[in-house]
Amino acid sequence: MTSSPLSPTPTEPLSRKSSSQAWYRPTVSPEHGVYIMLLVSFLTGAAAALDWTWATTLAFICAFCGFQAEHPLMVQLKQRRSLKPRWLFWGGVYSGVAIAIALYLYWQQGNLLSPLLWIYLGAIAAFLIDAISVFRKEQKSVFNELMTFGGMCLAAPLTYTATTGTLSTSALGLWLLNSLFFSSAIFTVKFRKHKQHPITPSLIYHTIASLWVISLWAIGWLLPVTAIAFSVALLKFGIILWQKDWYCTTQIQFVAMLETGAALLFLLIATLPVLPAHLPG
Protein backbone atom coordinates (compact mmCIF):
# COMPACT_ATOMS: atom_id res chain seq x y z
CA MET A 1 0.00 0.00 0.00
CA THR A 2 1.24 3.46 -0.75
CA SER A 3 1.99 5.68 2.19
CA SER A 4 -1.26 7.19 3.38
CA PRO A 5 -1.44 10.98 3.61
CA LEU A 6 -3.42 10.37 6.80
CA SER A 7 -0.37 9.10 8.66
CA PRO A 8 3.37 9.71 8.71
CA THR A 9 5.42 7.95 6.05
CA PRO A 10 6.65 4.68 7.56
CA THR A 11 10.26 3.67 7.42
CA GLU A 12 11.00 0.02 6.96
CA PRO A 13 13.46 -1.53 9.44
CA LEU A 14 16.81 -1.79 7.75
CA SER A 15 19.00 -2.86 10.66
CA ARG A 16 20.40 -6.34 10.80
CA LYS A 17 18.44 -7.00 13.97
CA SER A 18 15.15 -6.05 12.31
CA SER A 19 15.85 -8.02 9.15
CA SER A 20 16.44 -11.16 11.19
CA GLN A 21 13.13 -10.99 13.04
CA ALA A 22 11.48 -14.38 13.49
CA TRP A 23 9.25 -15.31 10.58
CA TYR A 24 6.39 -16.18 12.95
CA ARG A 25 6.08 -12.62 14.29
CA PRO A 26 2.98 -11.08 12.63
CA THR A 27 3.48 -8.06 10.41
CA VAL A 28 1.22 -5.08 11.02
CA SER A 29 0.77 -2.27 8.56
CA PRO A 30 2.04 1.09 9.93
CA GLU A 31 -0.46 3.00 7.78
CA HIS A 32 -2.58 4.26 10.65
CA GLY A 33 -4.61 6.56 8.45
CA VAL A 34 -5.76 3.67 6.28
CA TYR A 35 -7.27 1.98 9.33
CA ILE A 36 -9.56 4.99 9.68
CA MET A 37 -10.39 4.89 5.97
CA LEU A 38 -11.19 1.19 6.14
CA LEU A 39 -13.33 1.53 9.26
CA VAL A 40 -15.31 4.51 7.96
CA SER A 41 -15.94 2.83 4.60
CA PHE A 42 -17.04 -0.36 6.33
CA LEU A 43 -19.41 1.45 8.69
CA THR A 44 -21.02 3.48 5.91
CA GLY A 45 -21.68 0.24 4.02
CA ALA A 46 -23.08 -1.45 7.12
CA ALA A 47 -25.31 1.55 7.88
CA ALA A 48 -26.68 1.58 4.34
CA ALA A 49 -27.47 -2.16 4.61
CA LEU A 50 -29.67 -1.44 7.67
CA ASP A 51 -28.65 -4.79 9.14
CA TRP A 52 -25.74 -6.57 10.77
CA THR A 53 -25.29 -10.26 10.10
CA TRP A 54 -22.48 -12.77 10.35
CA ALA A 55 -21.67 -11.91 6.73
CA THR A 56 -21.20 -8.27 7.75
CA THR A 57 -18.51 -9.26 10.24
CA LEU A 58 -16.87 -11.55 7.71
CA ALA A 59 -16.79 -8.71 5.17
CA PHE A 60 -14.86 -6.56 7.63
CA ILE A 61 -12.38 -9.35 8.38
CA CYS A 62 -11.95 -9.92 4.64
CA ALA A 63 -11.26 -6.24 3.95
CA PHE A 64 -8.96 -5.94 6.98
CA CYS A 65 -6.88 -9.00 6.04
CA GLY A 66 -6.69 -7.81 2.43
CA PHE A 67 -5.28 -4.51 3.68
CA GLN A 68 -2.82 -6.25 6.00
CA ALA A 69 -1.68 -8.57 3.20
CA GLU A 70 -0.68 -5.72 0.94
CA HIS A 71 1.90 -4.29 3.33
CA PRO A 72 4.31 -7.27 3.61
CA LEU A 73 3.88 -8.18 -0.05
CA MET A 74 4.74 -4.64 -1.17
CA VAL A 75 7.73 -4.51 1.20
CA GLN A 76 8.99 -7.75 -0.32
CA LEU A 77 8.49 -6.31 -3.79
CA LYS A 78 10.55 -3.25 -2.84
CA GLN A 79 13.30 -5.52 -1.50
CA ARG A 80 12.96 -8.05 -4.30
CA ARG A 81 16.70 -8.72 -4.56
CA SER A 82 16.49 -10.80 -1.40
CA LEU A 83 13.67 -12.99 -0.11
CA LYS A 84 12.25 -12.09 3.29
CA PRO A 85 10.52 -15.17 4.78
CA ARG A 86 8.60 -13.12 7.34
CA TRP A 87 7.07 -10.80 4.72
CA LEU A 88 6.24 -13.66 2.38
CA PHE A 89 4.77 -15.84 5.12
CA TRP A 90 2.47 -13.20 6.61
CA GLY A 91 1.58 -11.82 3.22
CA GLY A 92 0.47 -15.34 2.35
CA VAL A 93 -1.42 -15.82 5.63
CA TYR A 94 -3.36 -12.57 5.34
CA SER A 95 -4.02 -13.15 1.65
CA GLY A 96 -5.19 -16.69 2.33
CA VAL A 97 -7.67 -15.56 4.99
CA ALA A 98 -8.99 -12.73 2.79
CA ILE A 99 -9.38 -15.00 -0.25
CA ALA A 100 -11.04 -17.79 1.78
CA ILE A 101 -13.60 -15.40 3.25
CA ALA A 102 -14.18 -13.76 -0.14
CA LEU A 103 -14.88 -17.14 -1.73
CA TYR A 104 -17.19 -18.15 1.13
CA LEU A 105 -19.21 -14.93 0.83
CA TYR A 106 -19.40 -15.45 -2.93
CA TRP A 107 -20.58 -19.05 -2.47
CA GLN A 108 -23.18 -17.91 0.07
CA GLN A 109 -24.67 -15.58 -2.53
CA GLY A 110 -25.53 -18.61 -4.68
CA ASN A 111 -25.17 -16.63 -7.88
CA LEU A 112 -22.32 -16.94 -10.36
CA LEU A 113 -22.88 -13.33 -11.41
CA SER A 114 -23.08 -12.03 -7.85
CA PRO A 115 -22.13 -8.33 -7.54
CA LEU A 116 -19.36 -9.50 -5.21
CA LEU A 117 -17.52 -10.73 -8.30
CA TRP A 118 -17.19 -7.19 -9.66
CA ILE A 119 -16.11 -5.85 -6.27
CA TYR A 120 -13.41 -8.51 -6.06
CA LEU A 121 -12.21 -7.69 -9.57
CA GLY A 122 -12.00 -4.03 -8.58
CA ALA A 123 -9.93 -4.89 -5.50
CA ILE A 124 -7.62 -7.11 -7.54
CA ALA A 125 -7.16 -4.35 -10.12
CA ALA A 126 -6.25 -1.86 -7.37
CA PHE A 127 -3.74 -4.32 -5.92
CA LEU A 128 -2.11 -4.95 -9.30
CA ILE A 129 -1.89 -1.23 -10.06
CA ASP A 130 -0.20 -0.68 -6.70
CA ALA A 131 2.20 -3.58 -7.29
CA ILE A 132 3.19 -2.24 -10.72
CA SER A 133 3.68 1.23 -9.25
CA VAL A 134 5.87 -0.14 -6.45
CA PHE A 135 7.92 -2.12 -8.98
CA ARG A 136 8.43 1.04 -11.03
CA LYS A 137 9.05 3.11 -7.88
CA GLU A 138 6.02 5.26 -8.70
CA GLN A 139 3.98 4.36 -5.62
CA LYS A 140 3.80 8.03 -4.55
CA SER A 141 2.16 9.13 -7.81
CA VAL A 142 -1.25 10.77 -7.57
CA PHE A 143 -2.74 8.20 -9.94
CA ASN A 144 -1.59 5.24 -7.86
CA GLU A 145 -2.77 6.79 -4.61
CA LEU A 146 -6.19 7.54 -6.11
CA MET A 147 -6.50 3.94 -7.30
CA THR A 148 -5.39 2.41 -4.00
CA PHE A 149 -7.65 4.70 -1.96
CA GLY A 150 -10.54 3.77 -4.23
CA GLY A 151 -9.68 0.10 -3.76
CA MET A 152 -9.66 0.46 0.02
CA CYS A 153 -13.03 2.22 -0.01
CA LEU A 154 -14.53 -0.83 -1.75
CA ALA A 155 -15.11 -1.97 1.83
CA ALA A 156 -18.39 -0.01 1.66
CA PRO A 157 -20.04 -1.88 -1.25
CA LEU A 158 -18.42 -5.14 -0.09
CA THR A 159 -20.10 -4.84 3.29
CA TYR A 160 -23.42 -3.78 1.80
CA THR A 161 -23.48 -6.60 -0.76
CA ALA A 162 -22.33 -9.28 1.70
CA THR A 163 -25.08 -8.21 4.12
CA THR A 164 -27.99 -7.71 1.72
CA GLY A 165 -27.07 -9.96 -1.20
CA THR A 166 -27.50 -7.12 -3.68
CA LEU A 167 -25.57 -4.09 -4.89
CA SER A 168 -27.60 -0.90 -5.06
CA THR A 169 -26.77 2.43 -6.64
CA SER A 170 -26.72 3.94 -3.14
CA ALA A 171 -23.91 1.55 -2.17
CA LEU A 172 -21.96 2.55 -5.27
CA GLY A 173 -22.61 6.18 -4.41
CA LEU A 174 -21.20 5.64 -0.92
CA TRP A 175 -18.11 4.01 -2.41
CA LEU A 176 -17.50 7.01 -4.66
CA LEU A 177 -18.26 9.44 -1.83
CA ASN A 178 -15.77 7.73 0.50
CA SER A 179 -13.15 7.61 -2.26
CA LEU A 180 -13.55 11.29 -3.09
CA PHE A 181 -13.50 12.32 0.57
CA PHE A 182 -10.37 10.42 1.59
CA SER A 183 -8.53 11.19 -1.65
CA SER A 184 -8.65 14.89 -0.78
CA ALA A 185 -5.83 14.21 1.69
CA ILE A 186 -3.58 13.16 -1.22
CA PHE A 187 -3.53 16.76 -2.35
CA THR A 188 -3.48 18.59 0.97
CA VAL A 189 -0.60 16.57 2.44
CA LYS A 190 1.66 17.81 -0.36
CA PHE A 191 1.75 21.17 1.41
CA ARG A 192 3.69 19.50 4.23
CA LYS A 193 6.14 17.79 1.91
CA HIS A 194 6.68 20.87 -0.27
CA LYS A 195 5.87 24.12 1.50
CA GLN A 196 5.87 25.99 -1.82
CA HIS A 197 3.59 23.46 -3.48
CA PRO A 198 1.05 25.30 -5.66
CA ILE A 199 -2.55 25.46 -4.50
CA THR A 200 -3.97 24.98 -8.00
CA PRO A 201 -3.93 21.12 -8.09
CA SER A 202 -5.80 20.99 -4.77
CA LEU A 203 -8.34 23.55 -5.94
CA ILE A 204 -8.91 21.63 -9.17
CA TYR A 205 -9.36 18.32 -7.32
CA HIS A 206 -11.82 19.69 -4.77
CA THR A 207 -13.80 21.44 -7.51
CA ILE A 208 -14.05 18.31 -9.65
CA ALA A 209 -14.83 16.15 -6.62
CA SER A 210 -17.59 18.54 -5.54
CA LEU A 211 -19.13 18.36 -9.01
CA TRP A 212 -19.00 14.58 -8.85
CA VAL A 213 -20.81 14.56 -5.51
CA ILE A 214 -23.45 16.97 -6.80
CA SER A 215 -23.93 14.71 -9.84
CA LEU A 216 -24.33 11.63 -7.63
CA TRP A 217 -27.01 13.45 -5.66
CA ALA A 218 -28.73 14.65 -8.85
CA ILE A 219 -29.06 11.12 -10.28
CA GLY A 220 -30.27 9.71 -6.95
CA TRP A 221 -27.18 7.74 -5.96
CA LEU A 222 -26.77 9.80 -2.79
CA LEU A 223 -29.29 11.27 -0.39
CA PRO A 224 -28.99 15.07 -0.06
CA VAL A 225 -27.68 14.97 3.53
CA THR A 226 -25.27 12.16 2.67
CA ALA A 227 -23.88 14.23 -0.21
CA ILE A 228 -23.42 17.16 2.17
CA ALA A 229 -20.93 15.02 4.10
CA PHE A 230 -18.34 15.88 1.46
CA SER A 231 -18.45 19.46 2.73
CA VAL A 232 -16.29 18.20 5.61
CA ALA A 233 -13.45 17.74 3.12
CA LEU A 234 -14.02 21.28 1.84
CA LEU A 235 -14.05 22.61 5.41
CA LYS A 236 -10.80 20.80 6.20
CA PHE A 237 -9.25 22.13 2.98
CA GLY A 238 -10.30 25.65 3.94
CA ILE A 239 -8.78 25.29 7.41
CA ILE A 240 -5.51 24.07 5.90
CA LEU A 241 -5.35 27.02 3.50
CA TRP A 242 -6.22 29.42 6.33
CA GLN A 243 -3.56 27.96 8.65
CA LYS A 244 -1.13 26.82 5.99
CA ASP A 245 2.02 27.83 7.91
CA TRP A 246 0.83 25.92 10.97
CA TYR A 247 -0.17 22.90 8.87
CA CYS A 248 3.23 22.76 7.17
CA THR A 249 5.26 22.93 10.39
CA THR A 250 3.15 21.35 13.14
CA GLN A 251 3.83 17.88 14.49
CA ILE A 252 2.35 15.01 12.50
CA GLN A 253 0.23 14.01 15.50
CA PHE A 254 -1.84 17.19 15.14
CA VAL A 255 -2.30 16.56 11.43
CA ALA A 256 -3.47 13.03 12.26
CA MET A 257 -5.94 14.47 14.79
CA LEU A 258 -7.30 16.85 12.14
CA GLU A 259 -7.71 14.05 9.62
CA THR A 260 -9.26 11.66 12.15
CA GLY A 261 -11.69 14.28 13.42
CA ALA A 262 -12.73 15.13 9.86
CA ALA A 263 -13.21 11.42 9.04
CA LEU A 264 -15.41 10.86 12.10
CA LEU A 265 -17.52 13.94 11.33
CA PHE A 266 -17.86 12.72 7.74
CA LEU A 267 -18.98 9.30 9.03
CA LEU A 268 -21.58 10.86 11.30
CA ILE A 269 -23.11 13.02 8.55
CA ALA A 270 -22.94 10.29 5.89
CA THR A 271 -24.60 7.57 7.96
CA LEU A 272 -27.31 9.44 9.89
CA PRO A 273 -29.67 9.78 6.88
CA VAL A 274 -29.63 6.05 6.11
CA LEU A 275 -30.13 4.79 9.68
CA PRO A 276 -33.67 3.92 10.79
CA ALA A 277 -35.50 6.45 12.94
CA HIS A 278 -35.99 3.81 15.65
CA LEU A 279 -33.83 0.82 16.44
CA PRO A 280 -35.66 -2.53 16.26
CA GLY A 281 -36.53 -4.09 19.55
C-alpha positions as CSV (number, residue, x, y, z in Angstrom):
1,M,0.0,0.0,0.0
2,T,1.2,3.5,-0.8
3,S,2.0,5.7,2.2
4,S,-1.3,7.2,3.4
5,P,-1.4,11.0,3.6
6,L,-3.4,10.4,6.8
7,S,-0.4,9.1,8.7
8,P,3.4,9.7,8.7
9,T,5.4,8.0,6.1
10,P,6.6,4.7,7.6
11,T,10.3,3.7,7.4
12,E,11.0,0.0,7.0
13,P,13.5,-1.5,9.4
14,L,16.8,-1.8,7.8
15,S,19.0,-2.9,10.7
16,R,20.4,-6.3,10.8
17,K,18.4,-7.0,14.0
18,S,15.2,-6.0,12.3
19,S,15.8,-8.0,9.2
20,S,16.4,-11.2,11.2
21,Q,13.1,-11.0,13.0
22,A,11.5,-14.4,13.5
23,W,9.3,-15.3,10.6
24,Y,6.4,-16.2,12.9
25,R,6.1,-12.6,14.3
26,P,3.0,-11.1,12.6
27,T,3.5,-8.1,10.4
28,V,1.2,-5.1,11.0
29,S,0.8,-2.3,8.6
30,P,2.0,1.1,9.9
31,E,-0.5,3.0,7.8
32,H,-2.6,4.3,10.7
33,G,-4.6,6.6,8.4
34,V,-5.8,3.7,6.3
35,Y,-7.3,2.0,9.3
36,I,-9.6,5.0,9.7
37,M,-10.4,4.9,6.0
38,L,-11.2,1.2,6.1
39,L,-13.3,1.5,9.3
40,V,-15.3,4.5,8.0
41,S,-15.9,2.8,4.6
42,F,-17.0,-0.4,6.3
43,L,-19.4,1.5,8.7
44,T,-21.0,3.5,5.9
45,G,-21.7,0.2,4.0
46,A,-23.1,-1.4,7.1
47,A,-25.3,1.6,7.9
48,A,-26.7,1.6,4.3
49,A,-27.5,-2.2,4.6
50,L,-29.7,-1.4,7.7
51,D,-28.6,-4.8,9.1
52,W,-25.7,-6.6,10.8
53,T,-25.3,-10.3,10.1
54,W,-22.5,-12.8,10.3
55,A,-21.7,-11.9,6.7
56,T,-21.2,-8.3,7.7
57,T,-18.5,-9.3,10.2
58,L,-16.9,-11.5,7.7
59,A,-16.8,-8.7,5.2
60,F,-14.9,-6.6,7.6
61,I,-12.4,-9.4,8.4
62,C,-12.0,-9.9,4.6
63,A,-11.3,-6.2,4.0
64,F,-9.0,-5.9,7.0
65,C,-6.9,-9.0,6.0
66,G,-6.7,-7.8,2.4
67,F,-5.3,-4.5,3.7
68,Q,-2.8,-6.3,6.0
69,A,-1.7,-8.6,3.2
70,E,-0.7,-5.7,0.9
71,H,1.9,-4.3,3.3
72,P,4.3,-7.3,3.6
73,L,3.9,-8.2,-0.1
74,M,4.7,-4.6,-1.2
75,V,7.7,-4.5,1.2
76,Q,9.0,-7.7,-0.3
77,L,8.5,-6.3,-3.8
78,K,10.5,-3.3,-2.8
79,Q,13.3,-5.5,-1.5
80,R,13.0,-8.0,-4.3
81,R,16.7,-8.7,-4.6
82,S,16.5,-10.8,-1.4
83,L,13.7,-13.0,-0.1
84,K,12.3,-12.1,3.3
85,P,10.5,-15.2,4.8
86,R,8.6,-13.1,7.3
87,W,7.1,-10.8,4.7
88,L,6.2,-13.7,2.4
89,F,4.8,-15.8,5.1
90,W,2.5,-13.2,6.6
91,G,1.6,-11.8,3.2
92,G,0.5,-15.3,2.3
93,V,-1.4,-15.8,5.6
94,Y,-3.4,-12.6,5.3
95,S,-4.0,-13.1,1.7
96,G,-5.2,-16.7,2.3
97,V,-7.7,-15.6,5.0
98,A,-9.0,-12.7,2.8
99,I,-9.4,-15.0,-0.2
100,A,-11.0,-17.8,1.8
101,I,-13.6,-15.4,3.2
102,A,-14.2,-13.8,-0.1
103,L,-14.9,-17.1,-1.7
104,Y,-17.2,-18.1,1.1
105,L,-19.2,-14.9,0.8
106,Y,-19.4,-15.4,-2.9
107,W,-20.6,-19.0,-2.5
108,Q,-23.2,-17.9,0.1
109,Q,-24.7,-15.6,-2.5
110,G,-25.5,-18.6,-4.7
111,N,-25.2,-16.6,-7.9
112,L,-22.3,-16.9,-10.4
113,L,-22.9,-13.3,-11.4
114,S,-23.1,-12.0,-7.9
115,P,-22.1,-8.3,-7.5
116,L,-19.4,-9.5,-5.2
117,L,-17.5,-10.7,-8.3
118,W,-17.2,-7.2,-9.7
119,I,-16.1,-5.9,-6.3
120,Y,-13.4,-8.5,-6.1
121,L,-12.2,-7.7,-9.6
122,G,-12.0,-4.0,-8.6
123,A,-9.9,-4.9,-5.5
124,I,-7.6,-7.1,-7.5
125,A,-7.2,-4.3,-10.1
126,A,-6.2,-1.9,-7.4
127,F,-3.7,-4.3,-5.9
128,L,-2.1,-5.0,-9.3
129,I,-1.9,-1.2,-10.1
130,D,-0.2,-0.7,-6.7
131,A,2.2,-3.6,-7.3
132,I,3.2,-2.2,-10.7
133,S,3.7,1.2,-9.3
134,V,5.9,-0.1,-6.5
135,F,7.9,-2.1,-9.0
136,R,8.4,1.0,-11.0
137,K,9.0,3.1,-7.9
138,E,6.0,5.3,-8.7
139,Q,4.0,4.4,-5.6
140,K,3.8,8.0,-4.5
141,S,2.2,9.1,-7.8
142,V,-1.2,10.8,-7.6
143,F,-2.7,8.2,-9.9
144,N,-1.6,5.2,-7.9
145,E,-2.8,6.8,-4.6
146,L,-6.2,7.5,-6.1
147,M,-6.5,3.9,-7.3
148,T,-5.4,2.4,-4.0
149,F,-7.6,4.7,-2.0
150,G,-10.5,3.8,-4.2
151,G,-9.7,0.1,-3.8
152,M,-9.7,0.5,0.0
153,C,-13.0,2.2,0.0
154,L,-14.5,-0.8,-1.7
155,A,-15.1,-2.0,1.8
156,A,-18.4,0.0,1.7
157,P,-20.0,-1.9,-1.3
158,L,-18.4,-5.1,-0.1
159,T,-20.1,-4.8,3.3
160,Y,-23.4,-3.8,1.8
161,T,-23.5,-6.6,-0.8
162,A,-22.3,-9.3,1.7
163,T,-25.1,-8.2,4.1
164,T,-28.0,-7.7,1.7
165,G,-27.1,-10.0,-1.2
166,T,-27.5,-7.1,-3.7
167,L,-25.6,-4.1,-4.9
168,S,-27.6,-0.9,-5.1
169,T,-26.8,2.4,-6.6
170,S,-26.7,3.9,-3.1
171,A,-23.9,1.6,-2.2
172,L,-22.0,2.6,-5.3
173,G,-22.6,6.2,-4.4
174,L,-21.2,5.6,-0.9
175,W,-18.1,4.0,-2.4
176,L,-17.5,7.0,-4.7
177,L,-18.3,9.4,-1.8
178,N,-15.8,7.7,0.5
179,S,-13.2,7.6,-2.3
180,L,-13.6,11.3,-3.1
181,F,-13.5,12.3,0.6
182,F,-10.4,10.4,1.6
183,S,-8.5,11.2,-1.7
184,S,-8.7,14.9,-0.8
185,A,-5.8,14.2,1.7
186,I,-3.6,13.2,-1.2
187,F,-3.5,16.8,-2.4
188,T,-3.5,18.6,1.0
189,V,-0.6,16.6,2.4
190,K,1.7,17.8,-0.4
191,F,1.8,21.2,1.4
192,R,3.7,19.5,4.2
193,K,6.1,17.8,1.9
194,H,6.7,20.9,-0.3
195,K,5.9,24.1,1.5
196,Q,5.9,26.0,-1.8
197,H,3.6,23.5,-3.5
198,P,1.0,25.3,-5.7
199,I,-2.6,25.5,-4.5
200,T,-4.0,25.0,-8.0
201,P,-3.9,21.1,-8.1
202,S,-5.8,21.0,-4.8
203,L,-8.3,23.5,-5.9
204,I,-8.9,21.6,-9.2
205,Y,-9.4,18.3,-7.3
206,H,-11.8,19.7,-4.8
207,T,-13.8,21.4,-7.5
208,I,-14.1,18.3,-9.6
209,A,-14.8,16.1,-6.6
210,S,-17.6,18.5,-5.5
211,L,-19.1,18.4,-9.0
212,W,-19.0,14.6,-8.9
213,V,-20.8,14.6,-5.5
214,I,-23.5,17.0,-6.8
215,S,-23.9,14.7,-9.8
216,L,-24.3,11.6,-7.6
217,W,-27.0,13.5,-5.7
218,A,-28.7,14.6,-8.9
219,I,-29.1,11.1,-10.3
220,G,-30.3,9.7,-7.0
221,W,-27.2,7.7,-6.0
222,L,-26.8,9.8,-2.8
223,L,-29.3,11.3,-0.4
224,P,-29.0,15.1,-0.1
225,V,-27.7,15.0,3.5
226,T,-25.3,12.2,2.7
227,A,-23.9,14.2,-0.2
228,I,-23.4,17.2,2.2
229,A,-20.9,15.0,4.1
230,F,-18.3,15.9,1.5
231,S,-18.5,19.5,2.7
232,V,-16.3,18.2,5.6
233,A,-13.4,17.7,3.1
234,L,-14.0,21.3,1.8
235,L,-14.1,22.6,5.4
236,K,-10.8,20.8,6.2
237,F,-9.2,22.1,3.0
238,G,-10.3,25.7,3.9
239,I,-8.8,25.3,7.4
240,I,-5.5,24.1,5.9
241,L,-5.3,27.0,3.5
242,W,-6.2,29.4,6.3
243,Q,-3.6,28.0,8.7
244,K,-1.1,26.8,6.0
245,D,2.0,27.8,7.9
246,W,0.8,25.9,11.0
247,Y,-0.2,22.9,8.9
248,C,3.2,22.8,7.2
249,T,5.3,22.9,10.4
250,T,3.2,21.4,13.1
251,Q,3.8,17.9,14.5
252,I,2.3,15.0,12.5
253,Q,0.2,14.0,15.5
254,F,-1.8,17.2,15.1
255,V,-2.3,16.6,11.4
256,A,-3.5,13.0,12.3
257,M,-5.9,14.5,14.8
258,L,-7.3,16.8,12.1
259,E,-7.7,14.0,9.6
260,T,-9.3,11.7,12.2
261,G,-11.7,14.3,13.4
262,A,-12.7,15.1,9.9
263,A,-13.2,11.4,9.0
264,L,-15.4,10.9,12.1
265,L,-17.5,13.9,11.3
266,F,-17.9,12.7,7.7
267,L,-19.0,9.3,9.0
268,L,-21.6,10.9,11.3
269,I,-23.1,13.0,8.5
270,A,-22.9,10.3,5.9
271,T,-24.6,7.6,8.0
272,L,-27.3,9.4,9.9
273,P,-29.7,9.8,6.9
274,V,-29.6,6.0,6.1
275,L,-30.1,4.8,9.7
276,P,-33.7,3.9,10.8
277,A,-35.5,6.4,12.9
278,H,-36.0,3.8,15.7
279,L,-33.8,0.8,16.4
280,P,-35.7,-2.5,16.3
281,G,-36.5,-4.1,19.6
